[in-house]
Amino acid sequence: MTTAAATSSSSSSSHSHHLSPAFPGRAPWGTASKLRAWQQGAMEKYVQEQPRDFLAVATPGAGKTTFALTLASWLLHHHVVQQVTVVAPTEHLKKQWAEAAARIGIKLDPEYSAGPLSREYHGVAVTYAGVGVRPMLHRNRSEQRKTLVILDEIHHAGDSKSWGEACLEAFEPATRRLALTGTPFRSDTNPIPFVTYEEGNDGIRRSSADYTYGYGNALADHVVRPVIFLSYSGNMRWRTKAGDEIAARLGEPMTKDAVSQAWRTALDPRGEWMPSVLRAADQRLTEVRKGIPDAGALVIASDQDSARAYAKLIREITGTKATLVLSDDTGASKRIDDFSASTDRWMVAVRMVSEGVDVPRLAVGVYATTISTPLFFAQAVGRFVRSRRRGETASVFLPTVPDLLTFANEMEVERDHALDKPKKEGEEDPYAESEKEMDEANKEQDEDTGEQEQFSFEALESEAVFDRVLYDGAEFGMQAHPGSAEEQDYLGIPGLLEPDQVQLLLQKRQARQIAHSRRKPDDQADLLELPAERRPVVSHKEMMELRKQLNTMVSAYVHQSGKPHGVIHTELRRVCGGPASAEATAGQLRQRIAKMQEWATRMR
């Protein structure tokens, strides 16, 4: 044997001796595969094309980690690379990657910070923040040995300009780069390193994935659970920064600011909305555990104070303590691991469990945060969809907020990251320009609001009403009080069902509700008794149309009456009640529009 051959043989042995014989990379690839169909398909495409850069988009829960480690094993086994670097968004995920790799014989050091790497390791697991601090360290490592870089949730490399630049600096010399994400879309236009963008017919460049496996495909393959969304509305009352007290029903047509304030009021732990929803979610968890005995539930909170308050409420409601996970807590990773390995019922977290963290037994969620980006929503819901056996369902409780219901109804829509905004301002959103004009009009024409900074926002009271169930793009149910038989009908849906059985059961539940409603005397109908599909949640754009209509009528009346805009708006508020038009609900705006029509008729 020649020296070169001996070196090659030694290298092969050193890279593969840790790998399990059952793992696809140890045997000739394909002979010992236990991969899912999409993972197999992605591997076949990669092996055939041998690209330097590869972007795999797979829905949360589909098994991106398994695919990436299979590929890493193959590349090590075939001497394409000599070492692996995994870049993850958080410290917890960095450790999770190292543990997953160790199970199949790839040893990654999750504590690496600098200097030579021990020979027992095949590579390192680091965070994007860590790369941002020392990009040249990782560049030198990539230059010294042939390196595979796995960029987990690659959209995080666009979180800040410095992180993106650091990743480019560090891994430009890498032999192979594998980018992974469950949600490639971002709300900003920061370019993501090592991602290919292609220009569409509209002139906008969008990310182009090499392999995509969406939620719809994963659901059809029984790789992920179907998600049942249970939405709750209810009456809210709060005090604005201007000192006005406003009452509105969550889910009613409102301005964007009013929706935000009503939403904050609902999530306030001192009101009645959150305790009611947590009770309902706990009842749902009890039902789910009949079929999934170790099922767990998670509340995703907006901030640490709210998280602590929700944990206290859960203890009062259930009599058992909830696991509390706070991002700046040094024991957070261990708490998540302990909860994952236990059969405890509840966990409360701020953001730490919103992305990538693997707790497969989570089956019930409460979305108790005011973050309303599609990226965060998809990652949050992704915590509950990982299927362990056929028939498991996931249940997520939501406030009746237009954006959230839209996201819930579009679970199967695949999005790409758009790098460009439309050339003309307002082109992406046809209402953007008129919205700015209306905001200015309200500032100029409504009464003087010079005292608005003397007060701070304050949630005063809230109540919950079961509103609807969203499943597979359809909406079911009629409004019902917490604890009512109608609400229990939906909370009691079995936790083990095939997707088509869920649909059928929801249709039967709604038909029963409608039949029961028709038998009741009219004076007993204290809630709006219409099926969900006939109670559309009006969007902010539709609210803009109402405000635009009112302001157009006020302008016309100015010419008829000779009175200033501000005087007319103030008189409308005096006669009809309610706050300035920027804060008014759809009902209040419609009432003012009707009053304007009445006044205009009298002037003729």
C-alpha positions in Angstrom: 0.0 0.0 0.0 1.3 3.4 -0.9 1.8 6.2 1.7 -1.0 8.2 0.0 -3.3 5.2 0.1 -2.5 4.5 3.7 -3.2 8.1 4.6 -6.5 7.9 2.8 -7.4 4.7 4.5 -6.5 6.2 7.9 -8.5 9.3 7.1 -11.5 7.2 6.1 -11.3 5.2 9.3 -10.9 8.3 11.5 -14.0 9.9 10.0 -16.3 6.9 10.0 -15.4 4.8 13.0 -17.8 6.6 15.2 -20.7 6.2 12.8 -23.4 3.6 13.5 -23.5 0.8 11.0 -27.2 1.4 10.6 -26.6 5.1 9.7 -26.9 5.7 6.0 -23.4 7.4 5.8 -21.6 4.3 7.1 -22.7 1.8 4.5 -22.8 2.8 0.8 -25.5 5.5 0.9 -29.0 4.1 0.1 -28.4 0.6 1.3 -29.3 1.2 5.0 -31.6 4.2 4.7 -34.4 4.8 7.2 -35.1 8.3 5.8 -38.4 9.8 5.1 -39.3 10.2 1.5 -38.5 13.9 1.3 -35.2 13.4 3.1 -34.3 10.6 0.6 -35.4 12.9 -2.3 -33.3 15.8 -1.0 -30.3 13.5 -0.6 -30.7 12.1 -4.1 -30.8 15.6 -5.6 -27.7 16.6 -3.6 -25.7 13.5 -4.4 -26.5 13.9 -8.1 -25.8 17.6 -8.4 -22.9 17.9 -5.8 -23.5 21.7 -5.3 -21.3 23.9 -3.1 -24.4 25.7 -1.8 -27.8 24.0 -1.1 -30.9 25.5 0.5 -33.4 23.1 2.0 -36.7 24.5 3.1 -38.7 22.0 5.1 -41.7 22.8 7.4 -41.0 22.8 11.2 -41.2 19.2 12.5 -40.3 17.6 9.1 -36.9 16.4 10.2 -34.3 19.0 8.8 -31.8 17.9 11.4 -31.9 14.2 10.4 -31.5 15.2 6.7 -28.5 17.5 7.5 -26.7 15.0 9.6 -27.3 12.2 7.1 -25.7 14.5 4.5 -22.8 15.4 6.8 -22.2 11.7 7.4 -22.2 11.0 3.7 -19.8 13.9 2.9 -17.4 12.8 5.7 -17.5 9.1 4.6 -16.7 10.0 1.0 -13.9 12.4 2.1 -15.6 15.4 0.4 -15.2 17.2 3.7 -13.0 16.7 6.7 -14.9 18.6 9.4 -18.4 20.0 10.2 -19.4 23.4 11.6 -23.1 23.8 12.6 -24.3 27.4 13.1 -27.6 27.6 15.2 -29.7 30.6 16.4 -29.5 29.9 20.1 -27.3 28.3 22.8 -29.9 25.7 23.4 -30.2 24.7 19.8 -26.4 24.5 19.5 -26.4 21.9 22.3 -29.4 20.1 20.8 -27.5 19.8 17.5 -24.4 18.3 19.3 -26.6 15.8 21.1 -28.4 14.8 17.8 -25.1 14.4 16.0 -23.6 12.3 18.8 -26.5 9.8 18.6 -25.3 8.9 15.1 -21.6 9.1 15.7 -20.7 12.6 14.7 -19.0 14.4 17.6 -19.5 18.1 17.7 -18.1 20.4 20.4 -20.9 22.8 21.5 -18.5 24.6 23.9 -15.9 25.5 21.4 -14.7 29.1 21.6 -11.1 29.3 20.2 -7.9 27.4 19.5 -7.2 23.9 18.1 -10.1 21.4 18.3 -9.5 18.1 20.1 -9.0 15.2 17.7 -11.9 13.3 19.1 -14.3 15.8 17.5 -15.6 15.9 13.9 -16.4 19.6 14.2 -18.1 22.3 16.3 -21.6 23.7 17.0 -21.7 27.5 17.4 -24.3 30.3 17.3 -24.7 33.1 14.8 -23.9 35.6 17.6 -20.6 33.6 18.2 -19.7 33.8 14.6 -20.5 37.5 14.6 -18.0 38.1 17.4 -15.1 36.1 15.8 -15.6 35.6 12.1 -11.9 35.3 11.3 -11.5 32.4 13.8 -14.1 30.4 11.8 -12.6 31.6 8.4 -9.2 30.2 9.4 -10.8 26.9 10.4 -12.6 26.7 7.1 -9.4 27.4 5.2 -7.3 24.9 7.1 -9.5 21.8 6.5 -12.3 21.0 4.0 -15.4 22.1 5.9 -19.2 21.5 5.6 -21.0 24.4 7.2 -24.6 23.7 8.2 -26.5 27.0 8.7 -29.6 26.2 10.7 -32.5 28.5 10.3 -30.4 30.5 7.8 -32.8 33.5 7.9 -31.2 34.5 11.2 -28.1 35.4 9.2 -30.2 38.3 8.0 -31.2 39.4 11.5 -28.5 42.1 11.5 -26.1 43.4 8.9 -23.1 42.4 11.1 -24.3 38.8 11.4 -24.7 38.5 7.6 -21.3 40.0 7.0 -19.7 37.8 9.6 -21.2 34.6 8.0 -20.0 35.7 4.6 -16.5 36.4 6.0 -16.3 33.2 8.0 -17.7 30.7 5.6 -16.8 32.0 2.2 -13.9 29.5 2.0 -16.0 26.5 3.1 -16.0 23.5 0.8 -19.7 22.9 1.2 -22.5 25.0 2.7 -25.9 23.6 3.6 -28.6 26.2 4.5 -31.7 25.0 6.4 -34.9 26.8 7.2 -38.6 26.1 7.9 -39.5 29.7 7.2 -37.4 31.4 4.5 -39.5 34.5 4.4 -38.6 37.7 6.4 -40.5 40.9 6.8 -37.3 42.9 6.0 -35.1 43.0 2.9 -31.7 42.1 4.4 -30.1 39.6 2.0 -29.4 36.2 3.5 -25.9 34.9 2.9 -25.3 32.0 0.5 -29.0 32.1 -0.6 -29.8 32.4 -4.4 -32.3 35.1 -5.3 -34.2 34.9 -8.6 -36.1 37.8 -10.2 -39.8 37.2 -10.9 -42.0 38.7 -13.5 -42.9 41.5 -11.1 -39.2 42.6 -10.9 -38.9 41.4 -7.2 -36.0 39.0 -6.4 -37.1 36.1 -4.2 -35.2 33.3 -2.5 -34.8 30.2 -4.5 -34.7 26.9 -2.6 -33.0 23.8 -4.0 -35.5 21.5 -2.2 -38.8 22.4 -0.6 -41.0 20.3 1.6 -44.0 22.3 2.7 -46.6 21.8 5.5 -49.2 20.6 3.1 -47.0 17.8 1.7 -45.8 16.9 5.2 -49.5 16.7 6.4 -50.4 14.4 3.5 -47.4 12.2 4.3 -48.4 12.1 8.1 -45.0 13.6 8.9 -46.7 16.5 10.9 -49.9 16.8 12.9 -52.9 18.6 11.6 -53.5 21.8 13.6 -56.8 22.8 15.1 -56.9 26.6 15.9 -59.3 27.7 18.6 -60.0 31.4 18.5 -61.4 33.5 21.3 -62.9 37.0 21.1 -64.6 39.0 23.9 -65.2 42.5 25.2 -62.1 44.7 26.1 -61.8 48.0 27.8 -58.6 50.1 28.0 -57.3 53.6 28.5 -55.2 55.1 25.7 -52.2 57.4 26.1 -54.6 60.3 25.3 -56.6 59.4 28.4 -59.7 58.1 26.5 -61.4 55.0 27.8 -62.2 52.7 24.9 -64.4 49.6 24.8 -64.3 47.2 21.9 -64.9 43.6 21.0 -61.8 41.6 20.0 -62.4 40.6 16.4 -64.6 43.6 15.5 -63.4 45.8 12.7 -61.0 48.3 14.2 -58.1 50.5 13.3 -54.6 48.9 13.5 -53.8 50.8 16.7 -57.1 49.7 18.3 -56.6 46.1 17.3 -53.1 46.2 18.9 -54.5 47.8 22.1 -57.5 45.4 22.4 -55.0 42.5 21.8 -52.7 43.8 24.6 -55.8 44.1 26.9 -56.8 40.5 26.2 -53.3 39.2 27.1 -53.2 41.2 30.4 -53.0 38.5 33.1 -55.1 40.7 35.5 -58.2 40.5 33.2 -60.5 37.6 32.7 -59.6 36.7 29.1 -56.3 34.9 29.8 -57.6 32.9 32.8 -60.6 31.8 30.7 -58.4 30.8 27.7 -55.9 29.0 30.0 -58.8 27.0 31.6 -60.1 26.0 28.1 -56.6 25.0 27.0 -56.1 22.9 30.1 -59.4 21.2 29.4 -58.3 20.6 25.8 -55.0 19.1 27.2 -56.9 16.7 29.4 -58.9 15.5 26.4 -55.8 15.2 24.2 -54.0 13.2 27.0 -56.6 10.5 26.7 -55.1 9.6 23.4 -51.6 11.0 23.9 -50.8 10.3 27.6 -47.7 12.4 27.8 -49.0 15.4 25.8 -47.8 18.8 27.1 -48.9 22.3 26.6 -47.0 25.6 26.1 -47.8 29.2 26.6 -45.8 31.6 24.4 -45.7 34.9 26.3 -44.8 38.4 25.2 -42.4 39.2 28.1 -41.0 37.8 31.3 -43.4 39.6 33.6 -46.4 38.2 31.7 -44.7 34.7 31.6 -44.4 34.7 35.4 -48.0 35.8 35.8 -49.3 33.1 33.4 -47.3 30.5 35.3 -49.0 31.7 38.5 -52.5 31.5 36.8 -51.8 28.0 35.6 -50.9 26.9 39.1 -54.2 28.4 40.4 -56.2 26.8 37.7 -54.6 23.3 37.6 -53.1 23.0 41.1 -49.8 22.0 39.5 -46.7 24.0 38.8 -45.8 25.1 35.3 -42.2 24.9 34.0 -41.1 28.6 33.5 -38.5 29.2 30.8 -36.9 32.7 30.6 -34.3 33.4 27.9 -31.8 35.1 30.2 -32.0 32.3 32.8 -28.8 30.2 32.9 -30.9 27.1 33.6 -33.3 27.6 30.7 -31.8 24.8 28.5 -31.9 22.3 31.3 -35.5 23.2 32.1 -36.6 22.6 28.5 -34.8 19.2 28.5 -36.3 18.2 31.8 -39.8 19.2 30.6 -39.3 17.3 27.4 -38.3 14.1 29.2 -41.1 14.4 31.8 -44.9 14.0 31.6 -45.6 17.4 33.2 -48.6 19.3 31.7 -47.5 22.9 31.2 -44.6 25.0 30.2 -44.5 28.9 29.9 -41.8 30.6 27.8 -41.1 34.0 26.3 -39.3 33.3 23.0 -36.9 30.5 23.7 -39.3 27.8 22.5 -40.5 29.6 19.5 -38.0 28.2 17.1 -36.2 24.9 16.5 -36.4 23.6 20.1 -37.5 20.0 19.9 -40.2 19.0 22.5 -42.2 16.4 20.4 -44.8 15.9 23.1 -46.1 19.5 22.9 -49.6 19.2 21.5 -51.5 22.2 22.9 -50.4 25.8 22.6 -51.6 29.2 23.7 -50.4 32.1 21.5 -50.1 34.8 24.2 -47.8 37.2 22.4 -48.5 40.3 20.4 -45.8 39.4 17.7 -47.7 39.4 14.4 -45.1 38.4 11.8 -45.8 35.4 9.6 -42.3 34.1 10.3 -42.7 34.1 14.1 -46.2 32.6 13.9 -45.1 29.8 11.7 -42.1 29.0 14.0 -44.4 29.1 17.1 -47.0 26.8 15.6 -44.1 24.6 14.4 -43.5 23.7 18.1 -46.7 21.6 18.1 -46.8 19.9 14.8 -44.1 17.2 15.1 -45.9 13.9 14.7 -44.8 10.8 16.6 -47.5 8.5 15.5 -50.3 8.6 13.1 -53.5 10.3 14.2 -52.1 12.9 16.6 -53.5 16.4 16.4 -52.3 19.7 17.6 -54.5 22.5 19.2 -53.4 26.1 19.3 -55.5 28.8 21.1 -55.5 32.3 19.6 -57.0 35.7 20.2 -59.4 36.7 17.3 -57.0 39.0 15.6 -57.2 39.4 11.8 -53.5 38.8 11.1 -53.4 35.7 13.2 -56.5 34.2 11.7 -55.1 34.9 8.2 -51.8 33.1 9.1 -53.8 30.2 10.6 -55.9 29.9 7.4 -52.7 30.0 5.2 -50.7 27.3 7.0 -50.1 25.5 3.8 -49.0 28.5 1.8 -45.3 28.4 0.9 -43.5 31.7 1.0 -40.1 32.9 -0.2 -38.0 35.7 1.1 -38.5 38.8 -1.0 -35.3 40.8 -1.4 -36.8 43.9 -3.0 -39.7 46.2 -2.2 -41.9 47.4 -5.1 -40.3 50.4 -6.9 -43.1 52.8 -6.1 -44.1 53.6 -2.6 -47.4 52.1 -1.8 -47.3 49.6 -4.6 -47.0 46.5 -2.4 -49.9 47.7 -0.3 -52.5 49.7 -2.3 -53.7 51.2 0.9 -50.3 52.4 2.2 -50.5 55.9 0.7 -54.1 56.5 1.7 -53.3 55.2 5.2 -50.6 57.9 5.6 -53.0 60.5 4.3 -55.7 59.4 6.7 -53.4 59.4 9.6 -52.5 63.0 8.8 -56.1 63.9 8.2 -57.1 62.5 11.6 -54.3 64.5 13.3 -55.3 67.7 11.6 -59.1 67.5 11.6 -59.9 65.7 14.9 -60.0 67.7 18.1 -56.8 68.9 19.7 -54.9 65.9 21.3 -52.0 67.9 22.8 -52.5 66.1 26.2 -52.0 62.6 24.8 -48.6 62.0 26.4 -49.9 62.7 29.9 -51.3 59.2 30.2 -49.9 55.7 29.6 -51.8 52.8 28.1 -53.7 50.8 30.7 -55.7 47.6 30.2 -58.8 48.0 32.4 -60.9 44.8 31.9 -61.4 41.9 29.5 -63.6 38.9 29.1 -63.4 35.9 26.8 -65.9 34.5 24.3 -65.3 31.3 22.3 -65.4 32.5 18.8 -64.5 29.9 16.2 -62.4 26.9 15.1 -60.1 27.2 12.1 -59.0 24.0 10.4 -57.5 23.3 6.9 -58.5 26.8 5.7 -62.1 26.5 6.8 -63.9 28.1 9.8 -66.4 26.4 12.1 -68.5 27.2 15.2 -70.7 29.8 16.7 -69.9 32.1 19.6 -70.2 30.6 23.0 -69.5 31.6 26.6 -66.5 29.9 28.4 -67.7 26.8 30.2 -70.8 26.4 28.1 -71.9 23.1 26.5 -71.2 24.7 23.0 -67.6 25.4 23.9 -67.1 22.0 25.5 -68.2 20.5 22.2 -65.1 21.8 20.5 -62.7 21.3 23.5 -63.8 17.7 23.7 -62.7 16.7 20.1 -60.5 13.6 20.5 -56.8 14.0 20.4 -56.3 11.1 18.0 -58.0 11.6 14.6 -57.2 11.4 10.9 -57.2 14.8 9.1 -60.5 14.0 7.3 -62.1 12.9 10.5 -61.3 16.3 12.1 -63.1 18.1 9.3 -66.1 15.8 9.5 -66.4 16.1 13.3 -66.1 19.9 13.1 -68.9 20.0 10.5 -71.1 17.9 12.8 -70.4 20.0 15.9 -71.4 23.2 14.0 -74.5 21.7 12.6 -75.5 20.7 16.1 -74.9 24.2 17.4 -77.0 25.8 14.6 -79.9 23.4 15.3 -79.7 24.2 19.0 -79.6 27.9 18.3 -82.8 27.7 16.1 -84.7 26.1 19.0 -83.9 28.9 21.4 -86.2 31.9 21.9 -84.8 35.2 20.4 -84.6 36.8 23.8 -82.1 34.1 25.0 -79.6 34.9 22.2 -77.1 37.1 24.1 -74.3 36.4 21.6 -74.1 36.8 17.9 -75.4 33.4 16.7 -74.0 33.1 13.2 -71.7 30.4 11.9 -68.0 31.5 11.8 -67.9 31.5 8.0 -70.6 34.2 8.0 -68.8 36.3 10.6 -65.6 37.4 8.7 -63.0 39.2 10.7 -62.6 42.6 8.9 -59.1 43.5 8.0 -57.2 46.7 8.6 -57.6 47.5 4.9 -61.4 47.4 5.2 -61.2 49.6 8.2 -59.2 52.1 6.1 -62.1 52.2 3.6 -64.5 53.1 6.4 -62.3 55.9 7.7 -61.7 57.1 4.1 -65.5 57.1 3.5 -66.1 59.1 6.7 -63.4 61.7 5.9 -64.7 62.1 2.3 -68.2 62.8 3.7 -66.9 65.2 6.3 -64.9 67.1 3.5 -68.1 67.3 1.4 -70.1 68.6 4.4 -67.4 71.2 5.0 -68.3 72.8 1.7 -72.0 72.5 2.4 -72.0 73.9 5.9 -68.9 76.1 5.9 -67.8 74.6 9.3 -64.2 73.5 9.8 -63.3 69.8 9.7 -62.4 69.7 13.4 -65.7 71.1 14.4 -67.6 68.5 12.4 -65.6 65.6 13.9 -66.1 66.9 17.4 -69.8 67.2 16.8 -69.9 63.6 15.5 -68.2 62.4 18.6 -70.6 64.3 20.8 -73.7 63.0 19.1 -72.5 59.4 18.4 -70.0 58.9 21.3 -66.6 57.2 21.1 -63.0 58.3 20.6 -61.3 60.1 17.7 -61.8 58.4 14.3 -58.2 57.0 14.4 -59.3 55.0 17.5 -63.0 54.3 16.6 -64.3 50.8 15.9 -66.1 49.9 12.7 -69.4 50.1 14.4 -68.7 53.7 15.6 -67.4 54.7 12.2 -70.5 53.3 10.5 -72.7 55.1 13.0 -70.9 58.4 12.2 -71.2 57.7 8.4 -75.0 57.2 8.9 -75.2 60.5 10.9 -73.3 62.3 8.1 -75.8 61.0 5.6 -78.6 62.2 7.7 -77.0 65.7 8.1 -76.3 65.9 4.3 -79.9 65.1 3.5 -81.2 67.9 5.7 -78.9 70.4 4.0 -80.5 69.7 0.6 
